[in-house]
C-alpha cells in the first residue's frame, strides 16, 4: 500500500518514495525548553507520532529525531530568575515534556539531540559557510548567514518578501549585508551563556542547530539529508526557510525531500498564544482529562487543519472513546485474536491518505456499532470476540487508542480515598454473600449505587465503575 503525504513546499499530495528502500528518516522540530509543554506542543508531537506509527505499520524501518533547543534567549532570561544552572533548568523541562508526551501515548523519538551537545557539529557547519563566503562576521563577533548567496531562498515558505512584517521576524542589525540575513552564532555578551569555539566564544543561533543535527545523525543521499522534515505551521518561516538555505549552501543539497506541517491550536476560536494569555499548559489539562482522551481528541481532527480546543467537542470525544471501552469491557478478560483484514485495510488506507485520522475515527465508530450488533446476535461466538479484541489491539498499535484496561477506564475521576472506601465495601459485600446474608449484600450494592458506583460480579472477582 502506498503512502501519500501533503508536501507543504510543493503544496500537493505526493507519494512517499524514501531515499533508501524500506527505511524512513524523519526530523521533527522539538520544543525550546524554558517552560512546560502546551497544547501546541502536544498537537505537533501527536501528528508526527501517528506518522511514525503508520510508516512502521507499512513495514518501514523508521528513524525519527526530535531535538530539544536547550540554549536560547528565552532560556537565558528564565535563568536570571530561576536560581538554576542551564543544565538544571533545561533538564527539568525536558523531563516534564517527556512525561507529558508519555501520558499522551507519544512514542519516544529514536534520536533526541540537544543544541548544547551539538556545538561541535554546529561550529563545523558555520565554518564551512564562512569559508564559502555564505556567512560573515560583524564587528561584535556575531556571525550571520548571507541570504543573497542562496538563489533558492524563499522556495520553502513562499513567504519571503521585503514587507516589514516578515523582516521583523528576523533580527534587525545595521551591519547585516541584507535585511533577511540571520544569526548563525551570537558572540558572548555580559551575563550570557557561552561556549568555547574556534569561531569565537558565544552560542548558536536558533536555525543552525537543526541543520547541524540533521547532518550529524543522518547520511541521506546526494540530493537530500532526510526523507521528511516536520513541524508546526508557524515554523515554516523563518525557521524552516533558513534551515533549508544554510543546508543548501553548506552541503550543496536539500535538507529534506518532503515537508509536513501541522495546523495551529486555537482555544475557543482564538489562536493559542502566550502573549494573549490563553496558553493551555498540557500539565493542567492532564490533571482534569486522561491522556488518552486528550490524544483521541487532538487526533480526531486532520493534522493540517487548525484545531479549536473547546469543552463541548472534548466531551463528545469522551463519549466516542467511552463507546470503544464499553465494547472492550464487554469482552473483558478474553483472548486477543487477529485483526479483521478488511478493518485493518480500511484504517490503513485512511492513514495512507495524508494521515486522514478523522476518517479513521469514523471507521472505528462503524466497527464499534457493527461489533456490538454481532455480539448481540452471537454472544457465545469465541472467534468473533477474539477478532474484535484483535481490532482494538490494532487500534492501540496504529493510533494509540484503546490501549488501557477497560475496567480502570471507567474508574477515572475517583479519588484514592474514595477507591479505598469502595474496595472496603466490596470486600464486606463478598463476606456477606459468603455468609449467605443477601440482604446485607444488596444493601451494600445500593449504598455503592448511591455513591455513583456500579458493580459487576465477574469470574475473577467483583469489578466497579463510576456511573
N, C-alpha and C positions, 0 to 999 in steps of 0.2 A: 504494500500500500504506500503510495507517495504522500509526502507531507508538503503542504503549501503554507507559506507564511506571507504576510503583508510586509513588504520591504518599505520602510519609512523613507528611504532615499529615492528608490525607483518609483515609489507611490503606486505600487501594484502588487498583486499576489504573485509570488514566484515559487516554483518548485524547488524544494531543498535538495541540492546536489552537493554533498560535502567535499571538502578539499581532499580528504583521504577516505577511501571506501570503508563503510562500516563504522566510521568514527564521526563524532560531532564535538566541536570545540566552541564553548560559549563563554563570553565575558560579560558580567553584569556589574554596572557601577553601583557600589555599595554606599553605605552611609558615611557622613562626616561625624565622627563620634565625640560630640561635645554635649549631647543631651539624649534623652530617651527616645526610642523609636515611636513614630506616629503612624497614622493610617496610610499616609502616602508611602512610607517605607514598606508597610505590610502589603499594599496593593502591588508594588513592584516585585517584591520577593515572591508573592504567590503567583503572579503572572508567569514568571520565568521558572518557578518550581514546576508548574504543570507543563511547561515547555520541556523541561528535562525529563519529567516522567513520561511524557508522550513519546519522545525520541527513544528513550530506553525501551519502552514497550514495543516500538517498531524494530528493535534489535540493534540500535546504535550503541556503541561504547561512548558514553558521554563524559566529557570533562568540562565541568563548569567552575569558573573562577569568579569570586566576588570580593572586591577589595574593601579595605577599611581605610578611609582617609583619617590618619591619626596625627596630622600636623596641618594647621590651618589657622587663619586669623581668628575665627570663632573660638577655636580651641584655646588659643593663646589668651584671648580675652577672658575665657572661663577660668583659666589657670590663675589669673590675677586675684580672683575672689574665692577660689576653691580651697586653697591651702594644700593642694596635692601636687605631686610631680606630674610631668607629662605622661609617664608610663602609668601611674596610678589612675589618673583621670580617664585616659583613653581605654585602658583595660577594663575599668569599671563599666563604661558604657558599651564596650564591645560585648562583654558578658551579659549585660542587660538585654542588648539587642538579640543575641543568640538565644537567650531564654525565652524572649517574646516570640521569636520565629519558631522555636521548638513547640511552643504552645499552639501555634497555628498549623503545625504539621509540616513546616517547610524543611526539606531535606538540606543538610549541611552542604555547603559548597565543597568541591574536591580540593580547591586551592583558595586560601584566604590571605592574600598578601596585604601587607601594611606599608604605607608610604615610608615610615621611619626605618623599615627593614629593607627598603629597596633603593637606598641612597646611591649605592654604587652603580646600579643599573640606570638610575636617573642621570647621574653625572656622566656616564658613558654616552648616553643619547644626546645630552646637551653639548658635550664636547664635539661629537660628530656634526651637530648643527652649526656650532661655531666655526669649525674647520671648513665647512662648505659655504660659509657666509650666509647661512639661513637664519643665523642668530647673531646678536651683537650685545656688547656690554655698554651700559651707560655710566655716567660719572660716579654715581653712588655705588656701583658694583652690581646692580641688578642686571640680569640677562634677559633679553626679550627675543621672541620669535618674530622674524620679518615675514609678515603675511604676503608681501608682494612677491616673494620667491616661490610661492606655491601657485601655479597657474590654475589649479582646480579649487582654490579656496572659495568656499561658498557652495560647493557641489553637494555637500551633505545635508545642510539645513534648508538651502534655497532661501535663506533669511538674511544674507549679508548685504546690507545697503549702507549708504552713508547717512542714514537718518540718526537723529540724536538718541532715540530710544535704544537702538541696538548698540550704538557705540558706547552708551552709558553702562552697558553690561560688561564692558571690558575696561579695565582701569585706565584712567587718563594719566598721561605724563608728557610734558612738553618736549622731552628728549627722545621720544619714540620716533622712528622713521615714518611710521604710518599710524593713523588713529586706531586701526584694528589690531595692531601688534599686541601681544600679550606676554606676561612674565613667565619665564621658564624657571628662573632662580631668583630668589629675593635675598639680597645681601644682608648680613647680620646688622641689626639695629639695636638700640638700647632696649633692655627688657624683652629681648626677642629669644626665641628658641633657635639655636644654630647648630649646624653640622659642619665638621671639617671636610673640605673637599679641595681638589686642585683648582677648581674653577672659582674658588673663593669661599670663605666662611659664610654660611647662610642656610636657606631652606628652600625646598622645591615649591614651585607654583602648583596650582591645583591640576591643570590639564596634563602636565608632563608625566605624572605618576602612572596614569592608566596606560599610556603608550609604552612606557618603560617596563611596566609589569607584564603586559601582553608579550612584549618582545623577549622578556626574561623566561617566561614559562611556556610559551607556545612556539613551535617551529614554523607552522604554516607551510606555504609553498612560495614560489617566485612571485606570485601575484597578490596573495593575501596572508595576513598573520593568523587570522582565526576565521571560523565559519560565521558565527553570529555575535554581534555586539548588541547588548540590551541595556535599557534604562528607562527612566521616566521621560515623558514628552518634554518636560522643562529642561532636560539636558541636551536636547538637540542643538540648540545654540545658546551660548557659545561653546559649551564643553565638548560635545562630540565633533563639532566642526573643527575645533582647534586640535583635538586628539588626532583626527584624520590628517590634518595638514602637517603637523610635526612628524608624524609617522611616514608620510609620503616623502618628505624631504630628508629624513634620516635614513630610511631603509629602502627607499625607491619602490615601495609597494603600498597597497591599500591595507588599512588596519583590519577591515572586515569585509567579507563577501556579502553579508546580509545585515540589515539593521532593523531592530524591533523596539518599539517604544510603547509603553502603557500610558493610558489616559490619566487625567488629573482626578483627584478626590475632592469632592465638594461636600460641605456639611449643610444640609437643608438648603441646597441651591447656591451656596456661596463658596467660592474656591477656598480650599483649606490653606491658611497662611498664618504663620506665627505673628506676622506684623498686624494681622487683623484680630489676633487673639482668639481664633477659633480652631487652633491646632488640637486635634484629638489624640492624646497620647495613648498608645496601644496598651500600656500597663494599666491605665484607668479602665479601658474597655474590657480588659481581661478580668478585672475584678467583678464585673457585672455579667459578662457573657462568656460562655465556654469558647475556648479557642477554635474548636471545630465548627461551631456555629458561625463565628466571625469568618472563618475560612470559606465556608459554604456561601455565606452572604457576599463576600468580596469577589468570589469567582463566578457568581451567578450572572454577572454582567460581563459582556465581552471585554477583554483586556484593553482594547484600543479605545473603547468608549469612556467618556468621563463618568465617574461614579458619584452618585448623590447619596451620601450616607444619611439615613433617617430612620427613626424608630419604627415607623409603620412597616417599611419594607423589611427591616430586620426581624420583626415579629412574624411576618409572612414567611420568611426563610426558616424561622424556628419551626413553624407548623409543617413546612415541607420536609425538613430534616427529621422531625418527630415521626412522620409517616414512615420514613426509612427505618428508624429504630424500632418502631412498633412492629414492623414486619420482621426485623431481626430478632426481637424479643419473642415473637410468636414461634420462632424456631430455636429458641434458646437451648444451648447445650447440644445441638445437633451437629452431625458431621458435615464438614465443608467439602463440597464436591467441585467439579469442574464448571467454569463459567459457561453459560449458554453461548454458543458460537455466534448466533445471529445478534444477540445483545452486545457481545464484545465488538463485533464488526461495526455495528451501528454507532456505538460510542466512539470507537477509534476513528471512524470516518468523520464524525463531527469534529473531533480534536485535530484531525489532519487538515481540516479546512480552517487554517489560521487560528487554531485553538478556540473553536466555537463552543465555549463552555456553557453558554446559555442554552444552546441546542442540546448539548449533552445532558444538562439538568432536566430538560423536558423528556428526554428518552428515559432517564431514571424514574421520573414521575410515572410514566406509562408502564415501566417494568413493575413498579410497586403495585399499581392498580391491577395489572394482569396477574401478578403473583398471588395477591390476596383472593382474587376470583378463583384461581386454580386451586388454592388451598381450601377454599370453602367447598369446592366440588369434590376434591380428593384429599381429605385431611390426613389420610394414612399413607400417602404416596411418598415413600422414603427417597426415591430418586429425585422427585420434584423438589423436596425440601433441601436436599443436598445441592442441587443445581442453583436454587435461589440463594443459598448461603454462599455458593461459589460466585454468583453475580455480585453480591455485596462485598465479598473479599476482593474482587477485581476492582470495584469502585474505590476501595481503600488504596489499592496499588496505583491506579491511574489518576484519580482525582483527590485522594487523601481524605475521603469522607466515608462515614460508616465504619470507622476503624475501632470505635470504643465499645466497651461492654454495654450491652443493651439495657441491662438492669440498672447499672450505675448511671446511664444516661438520664434516666428518669428520676434520679435521686438528687439532681442538681438543685441548688438553692436551699438546701437543708444544712443547718449549722452542725458542727461536730457535737455540740451539747444535745441538740435535738436527735441526732443519729444515735447517740448513746441511750437516750430515753426510748427511742423506737425499738432498738435491739433488745433492750431490757424487757419491754412489753411483749415482744415476740417470743422471748425465752419463757416468760411467765405463761403465755398462751400455750406454748408447746407442753409445759409441765401440766397445765390444766387438762389439755387434750389427753395426755398420757394417763392422767388420773380419771379420765372419762367425766371430767367436770365441764361438760359442754356449755353450760350456762355461763360459767366464768370465761371460757374461751370466746364465746360470742360477744360477751360484754367488752372484752379487750379489743376484739376486732372493731366494735362500734366506737370505742374510745380512740383507736387509731384513725378511724374514718373521720371522726370529729376533728382530729388534728390535721386532716387533709392528706392522710396516708392510706393507700390501698395496699392490701397484702395478697400474695398469691402463693398457695401451697404447691410446691414443685417436688420432683423426685429427689433433688439434692437439698431440700430444706425450704423454708418459707422466705420468699423474696418480697420486697416492698418498693413502692414508688410514690413519688409526690403527685397528688392529683392536680 
